[in-house]
């Protein structure tokens, strides 16, 4: 996880009328890394990932992919770069099966008389879905079952697995365990930990600092649309990260007690607050 970042935002600015959601945010994701994005409500986390995934475009600033400036103006641009996003609402079809959800918009069809329009290859799509879910250790007993009849953990796992299946470089996850129970959260967390082994780097938004400490290699804290600091999420850095999130004076005290020069796992950005 050294050298040129895989995906990077530099000085990103995004406003909605008089509301400044991003105020010069700079974030980088390294190859094979699981990066946590922390911050209170309104910190700019969701806006940042929407700009990286093409759902929104920056007002100013730039996005780099493997060190080269690029423009992500739509989710299609993100797909072409191998970037897939799972939002909090999952964006799955509850009235369809896992295979139907996996290949929604990407259906495998037999050649038809109208060019790409043909009969869907349902057996092949089901077989491919079973194979991909098995590789990610997601257990679905009956592939004829619609998602509406599955548990929250299974639905979340399918949404994450679908993103992984079609993401060649980056998977972005927005609060993937927010509405799950303890056991289902653990299963999804285990799945996220395995994503680098599948070749995907990860950006994880979470309000759960314990979850970030268990999953992520590095954590970045946003406040008021700015990056205010970062650290390796370890028990030793727990208080420092909390102080950055809440914006308390303890952040300065923590950085003095554990100076950046002697602690490469901690970095605090100067702020105008």
C-alpha positions, -999 to +999 in steps of 0.1 A: +000+000+000+027+024-011+035+045-041+008+061-063-027+059-049-052+039-067-080+065-064-076+101-052-096+132-047-077+165-044-092+197-030-127+186-038-154+212-035-192+206-038-220+229-028-258+227-028-269+263-030-256+280+001-246+247+017-210+238+013-209+200+015-172+196+005-148+224+013-115+213-003-115+176+008-085+155-002-086+117+002-066+089-013-071+051-015-042+028-019-041-005-038-054-034-016-064-011+012-096-009+033-101+028+041-126+040+067-144+073+064-155+087+097-174+118+107-206+131+122-238+136+102-233+164+077-195+159+076-195+154+039-189+116+037-218+106+015-212+136-008-176+126-012-183+090-022-211+102-046-186+123-063-162+094-066-189+071-079-203+095-105-237+102-088-225+138-083-198+159-100-173+182-082-177+220-085-139+222-084-110+200-076-098+169-093-101+131-092-071+109-101-071+072-110-038+054-108-021+088-108-038+102-139-065+129-138-099+116-148-135+128-149-162+107-134-194+124-146-218+095-142-220+060-127-212+047-161-178+064-160-172+049-126-182+014-139-156+018-167-129+024-141-141-007-121-157+013-093-189+000-078-209+015-049-234+001-024-255+028-008-274+025+024-307+017+006-289-012-011-307-005-045-319-041-048-351-054-062-370-072-034-394-089-059-365-106-078-341-135-070-304-131-062-295-140-098-319-115-112-305-088-089-269-097-098-274-093-135-300-065-135-290-042-164-262-067-173-284-097-184-267-125-203-287-132-235-286-155-264-280-136-297-314-124-310-326-110-343-325-075-328-287-073-322-282-075-284-318-082-277-324-119-271-337-145-247-321-142-213-299-171-203-314-177-169-296-210-161-262-195-169-269-164-148-280-185-118-249-207-122-227-176-123-244-161-093-239-193-073-202-194-083-196-158-073-214-160-040-196-192-032-162-175-038-173-148-014-187-174+011-222-161+009-247-188+017-281-188-001-301-220+003-327-215-024-318-194-054-355-193-064-363-172-034-370-135-038-349-111-018-380-099+001-380-133+019-343-132+029-327-118+060-312-083+061-277-099+063-284-120+032-297-090+012-268-069+023-243-096+014-259-100-020-257-062-026-220-062-016-212-094-036-229-079-067-206-048-064-176-070-059-185-092-089-185-063-113-159-041-096-123-047-108-107-020-087-128-003-060-158-011-038-175+018-020-197+009+009-220+034+027-230+021+062-233-015+051-241-028+086-262+001+100-295-018+100-282-053+108-281-075+139-249-086+156-245-119+137-254-104+103-230-075+109-202-100+116-209-119+084-209-087+063-177-075+081-160-109+073-170-104+037-155-069+035-122-081+050-119-107+022-125-081-006-088-072-011-081-109-017-106-106-046-086-077-060-108-049-048-098-019-026-125-007-003-138+027+010-161+021+040-183+048+055-193+039+091-204+056+123-192+026+142-157+032+153-153-003+166-163-017+132-137+005+115-110-006+140-119-043+132-120-039+095-100-010+082-063-004+075-065+034+078-092+059+089-098+094+077-120+119+096-141+145+079-157+175+095-176+203+078-165+190+044-128+190+052-104+162+061-093+170+097-070+141+103-062+104+099-048+075+118-044+038+118-075+026+136-061+009+167-071+010+204-042+034+211-057+059+185-093+055+196-095+086+217-077+106+190-101+096+163-131+103+186-118+138+193-114+145+156-149+134+149-165+156+176-141+185+170-131+188+207-099+204+220-088+169+229-077+164+194-049+189+199-040+174+232-039+139+216-017+151+188+006+167+213+008+136+234+014+115+203+032+138+179+030+130+142+068+131+139+072+101+161+038+084+153+035+078+116+001+062+122-014+096+132-018+127+111-039+158+120-048+184+094-048+221+104-082+235+105-097+270+106-123+260+132 
